[in-house]
Amino acid sequence: MPATATVIGALLGLGTQMYSNALRRLPYMRHPWEHVLGMGLGALFANQLANWDARLKEDLDKMIEKAKAANELRYFGTTFFLYLV
């Protein structure tokens, strides 16, 4: 997963820089260091996005478990208590 995100981010950064040069009608590889910088920033962005997505899924699972526990306590806990009285 991290390797895929890195490659996709690097290609996104490279493509963005080449598109920027093409729009300005400059040579595609005018300043190579800009392409390297774009690839690095794209890879960083994609990796952070993948980490954020994983953390979001974990937080969502925790919230769903808390909601299930609250619902079970609200509905099953009170009816069980009423039958005991």
PDB file of N, CA, C and O in Angstrom, chain B, residues numbered from 101:
ATOM      1  N   MET B 101       0.811  -1.195   0.000  1.00  0.00           N
ATOM      2  CA  MET B 101       0.000   0.000   0.000  1.00  0.00           C
ATOM      3  C   MET B 101       0.859   1.267   0.000  1.00  0.00           C
ATOM      4  O   MET B 101       0.600   2.169  -0.797  1.00  0.00           O
ATOM      5  N   PRO B 102       1.886   1.365   0.878  1.00  0.00           N
ATOM      6  CA  PRO B 102       2.694   2.587   0.843  1.00  0.00           C
ATOM      7  C   PRO B 102       3.448   2.752  -0.477  1.00  0.00           C
ATOM      8  O   PRO B 102       3.615   3.876  -0.951  1.00  0.00           O
ATOM      9  N   ALA B 103       3.904   1.654  -1.075  1.00  0.00           N
ATOM     10  CA  ALA B 103       4.629   1.773  -2.337  1.00  0.00           C
ATOM     11  C   ALA B 103       3.699   2.261  -3.450  1.00  0.00           C
ATOM     12  O   ALA B 103       4.102   3.058  -4.297  1.00  0.00           O
ATOM     13  N   THR B 104       2.485   1.790  -3.444  1.00  0.00           N
ATOM     14  CA  THR B 104       1.521   2.221  -4.450  1.00  0.00           C
ATOM     15  C   THR B 104       1.204   3.704  -4.298  1.00  0.00           C
ATOM     16  O   THR B 104       1.153   4.442  -5.283  1.00  0.00           O
ATOM     17  N   ALA B 105       0.994   4.131  -3.064  1.00  0.00           N
ATOM     18  CA  ALA B 105       0.699   5.551  -2.824  1.00  0.00           C
ATOM     19  C   ALA B 105       1.886   6.420  -3.213  1.00  0.00           C
ATOM     20  O   ALA B 105       1.703   7.516  -3.743  1.00  0.00           O
ATOM     21  N   THR B 106       3.089   5.946  -2.957  1.00  0.00           N
ATOM     22  CA  THR B 106       4.284   6.711  -3.306  1.00  0.00           C
ATOM     23  C   THR B 106       4.412   6.866  -4.813  1.00  0.00           C
ATOM     24  O   THR B 106       4.692   7.957  -5.308  1.00  0.00           O
ATOM     25  N   VAL B 107       4.208   5.785  -5.536  1.00  0.00           N
ATOM     26  CA  VAL B 107       4.325   5.832  -6.990  1.00  0.00           C
ATOM     27  C   VAL B 107       3.237   6.723  -7.594  1.00  0.00           C
ATOM     28  O   VAL B 107       3.514   7.528  -8.483  1.00  0.00           O
ATOM     29  N   ILE B 108       2.018   6.579  -7.117  1.00  0.00           N
ATOM     30  CA  ILE B 108       0.923   7.401  -7.636  1.00  0.00           C
ATOM     31  C   ILE B 108       1.176   8.869  -7.333  1.00  0.00           C
ATOM     32  O   ILE B 108       0.952   9.726  -8.188  1.00  0.00           O
ATOM     33  N   GLY B 109       1.639   9.166  -6.130  1.00  0.00           N
ATOM     34  CA  GLY B 109       1.936  10.556  -5.773  1.00  0.00           C
ATOM     35  C   GLY B 109       3.071  11.132  -6.590  1.00  0.00           C
ATOM     36  O   GLY B 109       3.016  12.290  -7.005  1.00  0.00           O
ATOM     37  N   ALA B 110       4.112  10.325  -6.827  1.00  0.00           N
ATOM     38  CA  ALA B 110       5.235  10.805  -7.635  1.00  0.00           C
ATOM     39  C   ALA B 110       4.794  11.082  -9.067  1.00  0.00           C
ATOM     40  O   ALA B 110       5.196  12.083  -9.660  1.00  0.00           O
ATOM     41  N   LEU B 111       3.982  10.211  -9.617  1.00  0.00           N
ATOM     42  CA  LEU B 111       3.471  10.445 -10.970  1.00  0.00           C
ATOM     43  C   LEU B 111       2.543  11.659 -11.020  1.00  0.00           C
ATOM     44  O   LEU B 111       2.528  12.390 -12.010  1.00  0.00           O
ATOM     45  N   LEU B 112       1.781  11.870  -9.969  1.00  0.00           N
ATOM     46  CA  LEU B 112       0.924  13.045  -9.900  1.00  0.00           C
ATOM     47  C   LEU B 112       1.763  14.321  -9.872  1.00  0.00           C
ATOM     48  O   LEU B 112       1.449  15.287 -10.567  1.00  0.00           O
ATOM     49  N   GLY B 113       2.826  14.325  -9.073  1.00  0.00           N
ATOM     50  CA  GLY B 113       3.703  15.495  -9.012  1.00  0.00           C
ATOM     51  C   GLY B 113       4.420  15.747 -10.326  1.00  0.00           C
ATOM     52  O   GLY B 113       4.524  16.891 -10.769  1.00  0.00           O
ATOM     53  N   LEU B 114       4.914  14.694 -10.951  1.00  0.00           N
ATOM     54  CA  LEU B 114       5.591  14.825 -12.238  1.00  0.00           C
ATOM     55  C   LEU B 114       4.621  15.323 -13.305  1.00  0.00           C
ATOM     56  O   LEU B 114       4.952  16.219 -14.081  1.00  0.00           O
ATOM     57  N   GLY B 115       3.447  14.753 -13.341  1.00  0.00           N
ATOM     58  CA  GLY B 115       2.445  15.166 -14.324  1.00  0.00           C
ATOM     59  C   GLY B 115       2.012  16.609 -14.137  1.00  0.00           C
ATOM     60  O   GLY B 115       1.789  17.329 -15.110  1.00  0.00           O
ATOM     61  N   THR B 116       1.894  17.029 -12.886  1.00  0.00           N
ATOM     62  CA  THR B 116       1.517  18.415 -12.620  1.00  0.00           C
ATOM     63  C   THR B 116       2.576  19.379 -13.135  1.00  0.00           C
ATOM     64  O   THR B 116       2.250  20.394 -13.749  1.00  0.00           O
ATOM     65  N   GLN B 117       3.838  19.065 -12.887  1.00  0.00           N
ATOM     66  CA  GLN B 117       4.914  19.941 -13.339  1.00  0.00           C
ATOM     67  C   GLN B 117       5.022  19.956 -14.866  1.00  0.00           C
ATOM     68  O   GLN B 117       5.243  21.009 -15.464  1.00  0.00           O
ATOM     69  N   MET B 118       4.870  18.815 -15.478  1.00  0.00           N
ATOM     70  CA  MET B 118       4.946  18.771 -16.939  1.00  0.00           C
ATOM     71  C   MET B 118       3.743  19.495 -17.562  1.00  0.00           C
ATOM     72  O   MET B 118       3.890  20.166 -18.583  1.00  0.00           O
ATOM     73  N   TYR B 119       2.583  19.367 -16.968  1.00  0.00           N
ATOM     74  CA  TYR B 119       1.401  20.072 -17.462  1.00  0.00           C
ATOM     75  C   TYR B 119       1.577  21.578 -17.310  1.00  0.00           C
ATOM     76  O   TYR B 119       1.184  22.347 -18.188  1.00  0.00           O
ATOM     77  N   SER B 120       2.167  21.994 -16.196  1.00  0.00           N
ATOM     78  CA  SER B 120       2.422  23.416 -15.986  1.00  0.00           C
ATOM     79  C   SER B 120       3.368  23.967 -17.052  1.00  0.00           C
ATOM     80  O   SER B 120       3.149  25.062 -17.571  1.00  0.00           O
ATOM     81  N   ASN B 121       4.403  23.221 -17.376  1.00  0.00           N
ATOM     82  CA  ASN B 121       5.326  23.657 -18.425  1.00  0.00           C
ATOM     83  C   ASN B 121       4.649  23.658 -19.798  1.00  0.00           C
ATOM     84  O   ASN B 121       4.910  24.533 -20.624  1.00  0.00           O
ATOM     85  N   ALA B 122       3.785  22.679 -20.034  1.00  0.00           N
ATOM     86  CA  ALA B 122       3.108  22.618 -21.329  1.00  0.00           C
ATOM     87  C   ALA B 122       2.143  23.789 -21.497  1.00  0.00           C
ATOM     88  O   ALA B 122       2.021  24.335 -22.594  1.00  0.00           O
ATOM     89  N   LEU B 123       1.458  24.180 -20.423  1.00  0.00           N
ATOM     90  CA  LEU B 123       0.542  25.309 -20.507  1.00  0.00           C
ATOM     91  C   LEU B 123       1.278  26.606 -20.828  1.00  0.00           C
ATOM     92  O   LEU B 123       0.760  27.470 -21.536  1.00  0.00           O
ATOM     93  N   ARG B 124       2.481  26.726 -20.302  1.00  0.00           N
ATOM     94  CA  ARG B 124       3.263  27.940 -20.549  1.00  0.00           C
ATOM     95  C   ARG B 124       4.110  27.837 -21.809  1.00  0.00           C
ATOM     96  O   ARG B 124       4.916  28.722 -22.098  1.00  0.00           O
ATOM     97  N   ARG B 125       3.925  26.751 -22.556  1.00  0.00           N
ATOM     98  CA  ARG B 125       4.663  26.488 -23.805  1.00  0.00           C
ATOM     99  C   ARG B 125       6.174  26.524 -23.603  1.00  0.00           C
ATOM    100  O   ARG B 125       6.917  27.111 -24.389  1.00  0.00           O
ATOM    101  N   LEU B 126       6.597  25.883 -22.534  1.00  0.00           N
ATOM    102  CA  LEU B 126       8.018  25.732 -22.235  1.00  0.00           C
ATOM    103  C   LEU B 126       8.412  24.292 -22.521  1.00  0.00           C
ATOM    104  O   LEU B 126       7.539  23.435 -22.660  1.00  0.00           O
ATOM    105  N   PRO B 127       9.697  24.006 -22.611  1.00  0.00           N
ATOM    106  CA  PRO B 127      10.105  22.602 -22.735  1.00  0.00           C
ATOM    107  C   PRO B 127       9.644  21.807 -21.510  1.00  0.00           C
ATOM    108  O   PRO B 127       9.661  22.306 -20.385  1.00  0.00           O
ATOM    109  N   TYR B 128       9.238  20.575 -21.752  1.00  0.00           N
ATOM    110  CA  TYR B 128       8.694  19.765 -20.654  1.00  0.00           C
ATOM    111  C   TYR B 128       9.670  19.627 -19.494  1.00  0.00           C
ATOM    112  O   TYR B 128       9.268  19.730 -18.335  1.00  0.00           O
ATOM    113  N   MET B 129      10.927  19.399 -19.784  1.00  0.00           N
ATOM    114  CA  MET B 129      11.919  19.187 -18.734  1.00  0.00           C
ATOM    115  C   MET B 129      12.818  20.418 -18.601  1.00  0.00           C
ATOM    116  O   MET B 129      14.043  20.299 -18.648  1.00  0.00           O
ATOM    117  N   ARG B 130      12.226  21.577 -18.439  1.00  0.00           N
ATOM    118  CA  ARG B 130      12.982  22.827 -18.404  1.00  0.00           C
ATOM    119  C   ARG B 130      13.914  22.891 -17.198  1.00  0.00           C
ATOM    120  O   ARG B 130      15.118  23.094 -17.356  1.00  0.00           O
ATOM    121  N   HIS B 131      13.374  22.722 -16.008  1.00  0.00           N
ATOM    122  CA  HIS B 131      14.176  22.682 -14.778  1.00  0.00           C
ATOM    123  C   HIS B 131      13.937  21.325 -14.120  1.00  0.00           C
ATOM    124  O   HIS B 131      12.900  21.121 -13.488  1.00  0.00           O
ATOM    125  N   PRO B 132      14.873  20.404 -14.260  1.00  0.00           N
ATOM    126  CA  PRO B 132      14.646  19.059 -13.716  1.00  0.00           C
ATOM    127  C   PRO B 132      14.437  19.039 -12.203  1.00  0.00           C
ATOM    128  O   PRO B 132      13.718  18.181 -11.693  1.00  0.00           O
ATOM    129  N   TRP B 133      15.049  19.962 -11.490  1.00  0.00           N
ATOM    130  CA  TRP B 133      14.881  19.964 -10.039  1.00  0.00           C
ATOM    131  C   TRP B 133      13.437  20.268  -9.649  1.00  0.00           C
ATOM    132  O   TRP B 133      12.980  19.830  -8.593  1.00  0.00           O
ATOM    133  N   GLU B 134      12.716  21.008 -10.482  1.00  0.00           N
ATOM    134  CA  GLU B 134      11.301  21.250 -10.195  1.00  0.00           C
ATOM    135  C   GLU B 134      10.496  19.954 -10.308  1.00  0.00           C
ATOM    136  O   GLU B 134       9.540  19.742  -9.561  1.00  0.00           O
ATOM    137  N   HIS B 135      10.887  19.099 -11.238  1.00  0.00           N
ATOM    138  CA  HIS B 135      10.201  17.818 -11.389  1.00  0.00           C
ATOM    139  C   HIS B 135      10.473  16.925 -10.183  1.00  0.00           C
ATOM    140  O   HIS B 135       9.574  16.244  -9.690  1.00  0.00           O
ATOM    141  N   VAL B 136      11.710  16.931  -9.717  1.00  0.00           N
ATOM    142  CA  VAL B 136      12.054  16.129  -8.540  1.00  0.00           C
ATOM    143  C   VAL B 136      11.293  16.644  -7.319  1.00  0.00           C
ATOM    144  O   VAL B 136      10.775  15.855  -6.529  1.00  0.00           O
ATOM    145  N   LEU B 137      11.228  17.950  -7.169  1.00  0.00           N
ATOM    146  CA  LEU B 137      10.479  18.540  -6.060  1.00  0.00           C
ATOM    147  C   LEU B 137       8.992  18.200  -6.167  1.00  0.00           C
ATOM    148  O   LEU B 137       8.363  17.858  -5.165  1.00  0.00           O
ATOM    149  N   GLY B 138       8.432  18.289  -7.362  1.00  0.00           N
ATOM    150  CA  GLY B 138       7.029  17.934  -7.556  1.00  0.00           C
ATOM    151  C   GLY B 138       6.757  16.469  -7.257  1.00  0.00           C
ATOM    152  O   GLY B 138       5.730  16.131  -6.669  1.00  0.00           O
ATOM    153  N   MET B 139       7.677  15.600  -7.662  1.00  0.00           N
ATOM    154  CA  MET B 139       7.505  14.177  -7.376  1.00  0.00           C
ATOM    155  C   MET B 139       7.575  13.916  -5.874  1.00  0.00           C
ATOM    156  O   MET B 139       6.802  13.119  -5.341  1.00  0.00           O
ATOM    157  N   GLY B 140       8.496  14.585  -5.197  1.00  0.00           N
ATOM    158  CA  GLY B 140       8.604  14.405  -3.747  1.00  0.00           C
ATOM    159  C   GLY B 140       7.372  14.899  -3.014  1.00  0.00           C
ATOM    160  O   GLY B 140       6.869  14.225  -2.114  1.00  0.00           O
ATOM    161  N   LEU B 141       6.886  16.065  -3.391  1.00  0.00           N
ATOM    162  CA  LEU B 141       5.686  16.597  -2.749  1.00  0.00           C
ATOM    163  C   LEU B 141       4.454  15.753  -3.071  1.00  0.00           C
ATOM    164  O   LEU B 141       3.588  15.561  -2.217  1.00  0.00           O
ATOM    165  N   GLY B 142       4.378  15.250  -4.300  1.00  0.00           N
ATOM    166  CA  GLY B 142       3.260  14.380  -4.655  1.00  0.00           C
ATOM    167  C   GLY B 142       3.283  13.072  -3.876  1.00  0.00           C
ATOM    168  O   GLY B 142       2.240  12.590  -3.434  1.00  0.00           O
ATOM    169  N   ALA B 143       4.464  12.501  -3.708  1.00  0.00           N
ATOM    170  CA  ALA B 143       4.595  11.266  -2.935  1.00  0.00           C
ATOM    171  C   ALA B 143       4.237  11.509  -1.474  1.00  0.00           C
ATOM    172  O   ALA B 143       3.558  10.692  -0.852  1.00  0.00           O
ATOM    173  N   LEU B 144       4.691  12.627  -0.932  1.00  0.00           N
ATOM    174  CA  LEU B 144       4.360  12.966   0.457  1.00  0.00           C
ATOM    175  C   LEU B 144       2.859  13.143   0.617  1.00  0.00           C
ATOM    176  O   LEU B 144       2.271  12.644   1.577  1.00  0.00           O
ATOM    177  N   PHE B 145       2.238  13.848  -0.313  1.00  0.00           N
ATOM    178  CA  PHE B 145       0.796  14.063  -0.252  1.00  0.00           C
ATOM    179  C   PHE B 145       0.027  12.744  -0.315  1.00  0.00           C
ATOM    180  O   PHE B 145      -0.905  12.530   0.460  1.00  0.00           O
ATOM    181  N   ALA B 146       0.414  11.872  -1.226  1.00  0.00           N
ATOM    182  CA  ALA B 146      -0.310  10.600  -1.384  1.00  0.00           C
ATOM    183  C   ALA B 146      -0.137   9.712  -0.157  1.00  0.00           C
ATOM    184  O   ALA B 146      -1.085   9.047   0.260  1.00  0.00           O
ATOM    185  N   ASN B 147       1.064   9.692   0.427  1.00  0.00           N
ATOM    186  CA  ASN B 147       1.281   8.892   1.632  1.00  0.00           C
ATOM    187  C   ASN B 147       0.491   9.442   2.811  1.00  0.00           C
ATOM    188  O   ASN B 147      -0.084   8.673   3.581  1.00  0.00           O
ATOM    189  N   GLN B 148       0.456  10.757   2.962  1.00  0.00           N
ATOM    190  CA  GLN B 148      -0.327  11.350   4.041  1.00  0.00           C
ATOM    191  C   GLN B 148      -1.815  11.084   3.837  1.00  0.00           C
ATOM    192  O   GLN B 148      -2.546  10.871   4.804  1.00  0.00           O
ATOM    193  N   LEU B 149      -2.259  11.094   2.607  1.00  0.00           N
ATOM    194  CA  LEU B 149      -3.658  10.801   2.313  1.00  0.00           C
ATOM    195  C   LEU B 149      -3.989   9.349   2.663  1.00  0.00           C
ATOM    196  O   LEU B 149      -5.061   9.074   3.202  1.00  0.00           O
ATOM    197  N   ALA B 150      -3.085   8.423   2.361  1.00  0.00           N
ATOM    198  CA  ALA B 150      -3.306   7.012   2.699  1.00  0.00           C
ATOM    199  C   ALA B 150      -3.319   6.820   4.213  1.00  0.00           C
ATOM    200  O   ALA B 150      -4.146   6.070   4.732  1.00  0.00           O
ATOM    201  N   ASN B 151      -2.407   7.494   4.932  1.00  0.00           N
ATOM    202  CA  ASN B 151      -2.390   7.393   6.394  1.00  0.00           C
ATOM    203  C   ASN B 151      -3.653   7.991   6.993  1.00  0.00           C
ATOM    204  O   ASN B 151      -4.211   7.441   7.943  1.00  0.00           O
ATOM    205  N   TRP B 152      -4.107   9.115   6.446  1.00  0.00           N
ATOM    206  CA  TRP B 152      -5.315   9.751   6.951  1.00  0.00           C
ATOM    207  C   TRP B 152      -6.521   8.850   6.730  1.00  0.00           C
ATOM    208  O   TRP B 152      -7.395   8.763   7.592  1.00  0.00           O
ATOM    209  N   ASP B 153      -6.576   8.185   5.590  1.00  0.00           N
ATOM    210  CA  ASP B 153      -7.689   7.288   5.296  1.00  0.00           C
ATOM    211  C   ASP B 153      -7.710   6.106   6.271  1.00  0.00           C
ATOM    212  O   ASP B 153      -8.774   5.715   6.751  1.00  0.00           O
ATOM    213  N   ALA B 154      -6.539   5.540   6.562  1.00  0.00           N
ATOM    214  CA  ALA B 154      -6.474   4.421   7.501  1.00  0.00           C
ATOM    215  C   ALA B 154      -6.895   4.861   8.897  1.00  0.00           C
ATOM    216  O   ALA B 154      -7.633   4.151   9.579  1.00  0.00           O
ATOM    217  N   ARG B 155      -6.425   6.032   9.322  1.00  0.00           N
ATOM    218  CA  ARG B 155      -6.792   6.536  10.647  1.00  0.00           C
ATOM    219  C   ARG B 155      -8.287   6.858  10.705  1.00  0.00           C
ATOM    220  O   ARG B 155      -8.930   6.645  11.733  1.00  0.00           O
ATOM    221  N   LEU B 156      -8.830   7.362   9.619  1.00  0.00           N
ATOM    222  CA  LEU B 156     -10.252   7.666   9.559  1.00  0.00           C
ATOM    223  C   LEU B 156     -11.092   6.399   9.694  1.00  0.00           C
ATOM    224  O   LEU B 156     -12.114   6.400  10.381  1.00  0.00           O
ATOM    225  N   LYS B 157     -10.666   5.326   9.045  1.00  0.00           N
ATOM    226  CA  LYS B 157     -11.397   4.060   9.161  1.00  0.00           C
ATOM    227  C   LYS B 157     -11.364   3.526  10.589  1.00  0.00           C
ATOM    228  O   LYS B 157     -12.373   3.025  11.085  1.00  0.00           O
ATOM    229  N   GLU B 158     -10.208   3.628  11.258  1.00  0.00           N
ATOM    230  CA  GLU B 158     -10.106   3.178  12.644  1.00  0.00           C
ATOM    231  C   GLU B 158     -11.009   4.000  13.551  1.00  0.00           C
ATOM    232  O   GLU B 158     -11.708   3.444  14.398  1.00  0.00           O
ATOM    233  N   ASP B 159     -11.002   5.317  13.382  1.00  0.00           N
ATOM    234  CA  ASP B 159     -11.857   6.174  14.199  1.00  0.00           C
ATOM    235  C   ASP B 159     -13.328   5.889  13.948  1.00  0.00           C
ATOM    236  O   ASP B 159     -14.132   5.897  14.880  1.00  0.00           O
ATOM    237  N   LEU B 160     -13.684   5.636  12.694  1.00  0.00           N
ATOM    238  CA  LEU B 160     -15.071   5.327  12.367  1.00  0.00           C
ATOM    239  C   LEU B 160     -15.502   4.007  12.995  1.00  0.00           C
ATOM    240  O   LEU B 160     -16.625   3.895  13.487  1.00  0.00           O
ATOM    241  N   ASP B 161     -14.627   3.009  12.983  1.00  0.00           N
ATOM    242  CA  ASP B 161     -14.952   1.732  13.621  1.00  0.00           C
ATOM    243  C   ASP B 161     -15.168   1.911  15.121  1.00  0.00           C
ATOM    244  O   ASP B 161     -16.076   1.309  15.694  1.00  0.00           O
ATOM    245  N   LYS B 162     -14.336   2.737  15.761  1.00  0.00           N
ATOM    246  CA  LYS B 162     -14.503   2.998  17.194  1.00  0.00           C
ATOM    247  C   LYS B 162     -15.832   3.693  17.469  1.00  0.00           C
ATOM    248  O   LYS B 162     -16.531   3.356  18.425  1.00  0.00           O
ATOM    249  N   MET B 163     -16.177   4.670  16.622  1.00  0.00           N
ATOM    250  CA  MET B 163     -17.437   5.391  16.820  1.00  0.00           C
ATOM    251  C   MET B 163     -18.638   4.476  16.605  1.00  0.00           C
ATOM    252  O   MET B 163     -19.640   4.591  17.310  1.00  0.00           O
ATOM    253  N   ILE B 164     -18.542   3.575  15.643  1.00  0.00           N
ATOM    254  CA  ILE B 164     -19.643   2.635  15.395  1.00  0.00           C
ATOM    255  C   ILE B 164     -19.800   1.681  16.567  1.00  0.00           C
ATOM    256  O   ILE B 164     -20.923   1.369  16.963  1.00  0.00           O
ATOM    257  N   GLU B 165     -18.696   1.216  17.125  1.00  0.00           N
ATOM    258  CA  GLU B 165     -18.771   0.335  18.295  1.00  0.00           C
ATOM    259  C   GLU B 165     -19.389   1.055  19.484  1.00  0.00           C
ATOM    260  O   GLU B 165     -20.195   0.466  20.205  1.00  0.00           O
ATOM    261  N   LYS B 166     -19.028   2.318  19.704  1.00  0.00           N
ATOM    262  CA  LYS B 166     -19.617   3.089  20.800  1.00  0.00           C
ATOM    263  C   LYS B 166     -21.111   3.284  20.580  1.00  0.00           C
ATOM    264  O   LYS B 166     -21.893   3.197  21.526  1.00  0.00           O
ATOM    265  N   ALA B 167     -21.513   3.546  19.341  1.00  0.00           N
ATOM    266  CA  ALA B 167     -22.931   3.728  19.031  1.00  0.00           C
ATOM    267  C   ALA B 167     -23.704   2.429  19.228  1.00  0.00           C
ATOM    268  O   ALA B 167     -24.824   2.441  19.739  1.00  0.00           O
ATOM    269  N   LYS B 168     -23.106   1.308  18.820  1.00  0.00           N
ATOM    270  CA  LYS B 168     -23.781   0.012  19.022  1.00  0.00           C
ATOM    271  C   LYS B 168     -23.950  -0.278  20.499  1.00  0.00           C
ATOM    272  O   LYS B 168     -25.004  -0.752  20.925  1.00  0.00           O
ATOM    273  N   ALA B 169     -22.908   0.005  21.293  1.00  0.00           N
ATOM    274  CA  ALA B 169     -22.997  -0.233  22.732  1.00  0.00           C
ATOM    275  C   ALA B 169     -24.063   0.656  23.361  1.00  0.00           C
ATOM    276  O   ALA B 169     -24.815   0.206  24.226  1.00  0.00           O
ATOM    277  N   ALA B 170     -24.132   1.911  22.935  1.00  0.00           N
ATOM    278  CA  ALA B 170     -25.144   2.824  23.474  1.00  0.00           C
ATOM    279  C   ALA B 170     -26.545   2.375  23.075  1.00  0.00           C
ATOM    280  O   ALA B 170     -27.466   2.444  23.890  1.00  0.00           O
ATOM    281  N   ASN B 171     -26.722   1.920  21.848  1.00  0.00           N
ATOM    282  CA  ASN B 171     -28.034   1.451  21.406  1.00  0.00           C
ATOM    283  C   ASN B 171     -28.452   0.189  22.132  1.00  0.00           C
ATOM    284  O   ASN B 171     -29.615   0.048  22.512  1.00  0.00           O
ATOM    285  N   GLU B 172     -27.514  -0.735  22.329  1.00  0.00           N
ATOM    286  CA  GLU B 172     -27.844  -1.958  23.053  1.00  0.00           C
ATOM    287  C   GLU B 172     -28.214  -1.651  24.497  1.00  0.00           C
ATOM    288  O   GLU B 172     -29.136  -2.256  25.046  1.00  0.00           O
ATOM    289  N   LEU B 173     -27.517  -0.735  25.100  1.00  0.00           N
ATOM    290  CA  LEU B 173     -27.827  -0.355  26.469  1.00  0.00           C
ATOM    291  C   LEU B 173     -29.178   0.340  26.534  1.00  0.00           C
ATOM    292  O   LEU B 173     -29.956   0.112  27.461  1.00  0.00           O
ATOM    293  N   ARG B 174     -29.453   1.182  25.558  1.00  0.00           N
ATOM    294  CA  ARG B 174     -30.704   1.946  25.557  1.00  0.00           C
ATOM    295  C   ARG B 174     -31.911   1.036  25.348  1.00  0.00           C
ATOM    296  O   ARG B 174     -32.906   1.153  26.063  1.00  0.00           O
ATOM    297  N   TYR B 175     -31.828   0.123  24.366  1.00  0.00           N
ATOM    298  CA  TYR B 175     -33.000  -0.680  24.029  1.00  0.00           C
ATOM    299  C   TYR B 175     -33.042  -2.004  24.765  1.00  0.00           C
ATOM    300  O   TYR B 175     -34.075  -2.350  25.338  1.00  0.00           O
ATOM    301  N   PHE B 176     -31.975  -2.738  24.765  1.00  0.00           N
ATOM    302  CA  PHE B 176     -31.993  -4.056  25.379  1.00  0.00           C
ATOM    303  C   PHE B 176     -31.801  -3.965  26.883  1.00  0.00           C
ATOM    304  O   PHE B 176     -32.342  -4.789  27.621  1.00  0.00           O
ATOM    305  N   GLY B 177     -31.060  -3.004  27.343  1.00  0.00           N
ATOM    306  CA  GLY B 177     -30.827  -2.852  28.776  1.00  0.00           C
ATOM    307  C   GLY B 177     -32.086  -2.444  29.516  1.00  0.00           C
ATOM    308  O   GLY B 177     -32.346  -2.980  30.593  1.00  0.00           O
ATOM    309  N   THR B 178     -32.875  -1.527  28.996  1.00  0.00           N
ATOM    310  CA  THR B 178     -34.073  -1.067  29.690  1.00  0.00           C
ATOM    311  C   THR B 178     -35.172  -2.114  29.653  1.00  0.00           C
ATOM    312  O   THR B 178     -35.876  -2.280  30.650  1.00  0.00           O
ATOM    313  N   THR B 179     -35.352  -2.833  28.539  1.00  0.00           N
ATOM    314  CA  THR B 179     -36.406  -3.845  28.474  1.00  0.00           C
ATOM    315  C   THR B 179     -36.059  -5.005  29.377  1.00  0.00           C
ATOM    316  O   THR B 179     -36.945  -5.581  30.009  1.00  0.00           O
ATOM    317  N   PHE B 180     -34.796  -5.361  29.453  1.00  0.00           N
ATOM    318  CA  PHE B 180     -34.391  -6.444  30.348  1.00  0.00           C
ATOM    319  C   PHE B 180     -34.630  -6.021  31.781  1.00  0.00           C
ATOM    320  O   PHE B 180     -35.054  -6.833  32.603  1.00  0.00           O
ATOM    321  N   PHE B 181     -34.364  -4.754  32.097  1.00  0.00           N
ATOM    322  CA  PHE B 181     -34.567  -4.263  33.443  1.00  0.00           C
ATOM    323  C   PHE B 181     -36.056  -4.246  33.797  1.00  0.00           C
ATOM    324  O   PHE B 181     -36.416  -4.540  34.937  1.00  0.00           O
ATOM    325  N   LEU B 182     -36.927  -3.908  32.841  1.00  0.00           N
ATOM    326  CA  LEU B 182     -38.354  -3.870  33.118  1.00  0.00           C
ATOM    327  C   LEU B 182     -38.912  -5.268  33.359  1.00  0.00           C
ATOM    328  O   LEU B 182     -39.844  -5.422  34.149  1.00  0.00           O
ATOM    329  N   TYR B 183     -38.374  -6.283  32.703  1.00  0.00           N
ATOM    330  CA  TYR B 183     -38.846  -7.638  32.909  1.00  0.00           C
ATOM    331  C   TYR B 183     -38.421  -8.180  34.261  1.00  0.00           C
ATOM    332  O   TYR B 183     -39.087  -9.059  34.808  1.00  0.00           O
ATOM    333  N   LEU B 184     -37.359  -7.689  34.792  1.00  0.00           N
ATOM    334  CA  LEU B 184     -36.893  -8.151  36.081  1.00  0.00           C
ATOM    335  C   LEU B 184     -37.721  -7.563  37.230  1.00  0.00           C
ATOM    336  O   LEU B 184     -37.809  -8.172  38.297  1.00  0.00           O
ATOM    337  N   VAL B 185     -38.320  -6.406  37.031  1.00  0.00           N
ATOM    338  CA  VAL B 185     -39.060  -5.740  38.107  1.00  0.00           C
ATOM    339  C   VAL B 185     -40.418  -6.285  38.227  1.00  0.00           C
ATOM    340  O   VAL B 185     -41.186  -5.844  39.082  1.00  0.00           O
TER     341      VAL B 185
END
